[in-house]
Amino acid sequence: MLISRASPLTGKTHVMDLPVTEDQIALWESGVLAQHAFQALNGYEREFIMTGIIPEEWDELIGEEYE
């Protein structure tokens, strides 16, 4: 599924093609923790869904590689 989010850090809109379903999105929006709703995603992908921030932006923000 293509997920589009605007980054609050840069205002840029980013798009990722992630292996999630509409049901998983609905679970997360209803309050289920992202790590439970999106078990197949890594931390970077979950962060993107939650905030719209991509790893490169975190790197710039904190001045080192985001892990």
C-alpha positions as CSV (number, residue, x, y, z in Angstrom):
1,M,0.0,0.0,0.0
2,L,1.3,3.5,-0.8
3,I,1.5,5.6,2.3
4,S,1.9,9.3,2.0
5,R,2.9,11.5,5.0
6,A,4.1,15.0,5.4
7,S,7.1,15.5,7.6
8,P,6.6,17.9,10.4
9,L,10.4,18.6,10.3
10,T,10.6,19.7,6.6
11,G,7.0,20.0,5.4
12,K,7.9,17.7,2.6
13,T,5.5,14.9,1.6
14,H,7.1,11.5,1.3
15,V,5.6,8.3,0.0
16,M,6.5,4.7,0.9
17,D,5.1,1.5,-0.5
18,L,4.7,-0.6,2.6
19,P,3.3,-4.1,3.1
20,V,0.3,-3.0,5.3
21,T,-3.4,-3.4,4.9
22,E,-6.3,-1.0,5.5
23,D,-7.3,-3.2,8.5
24,Q,-3.9,-2.7,10.0
25,I,-4.1,1.1,9.5
26,A,-7.5,1.1,11.1
27,L,-6.2,-0.9,14.1
28,W,-3.4,1.6,14.6
29,E,-5.8,4.6,14.3
30,S,-8.0,3.0,16.9
31,G,-5.2,3.0,19.4
32,V,-3.3,-0.3,18.9
33,L,0.5,0.3,19.3
34,A,2.3,0.5,15.9
35,Q,4.6,-2.4,16.8
36,H,1.6,-4.6,17.2
37,A,-0.5,-3.3,14.3
38,F,2.5,-3.4,11.9
39,Q,4.5,-6.4,13.0
40,A,6.1,-7.0,9.6
41,L,7.5,-3.4,9.4
42,N,10.9,-2.3,10.8
43,G,11.3,0.7,13.1
44,Y,12.0,3.1,10.3
45,E,8.8,2.2,8.4
46,R,6.6,2.4,11.6
47,E,8.1,5.8,12.4
48,F,7.3,7.0,8.9
49,I,3.6,5.9,9.3
50,M,3.4,7.5,12.8
51,T,5.2,10.8,12.1
52,G,6.0,11.2,8.4
53,I,9.7,11.5,9.2
54,I,12.2,9.5,7.1
55,P,15.6,8.3,8.4
56,E,17.5,11.0,6.5
57,E,15.6,13.7,8.3
58,W,16.3,12.1,11.7
59,D,20.0,12.0,10.7
60,E,20.0,15.7,9.9
61,L,18.0,16.5,13.1
62,I,20.3,14.7,15.5
63,G,23.5,15.0,13.5
64,E,24.2,11.2,13.4
65,E,22.8,8.1,11.8
66,Y,19.4,7.2,13.2
67,E,19.1,3.7,14.5
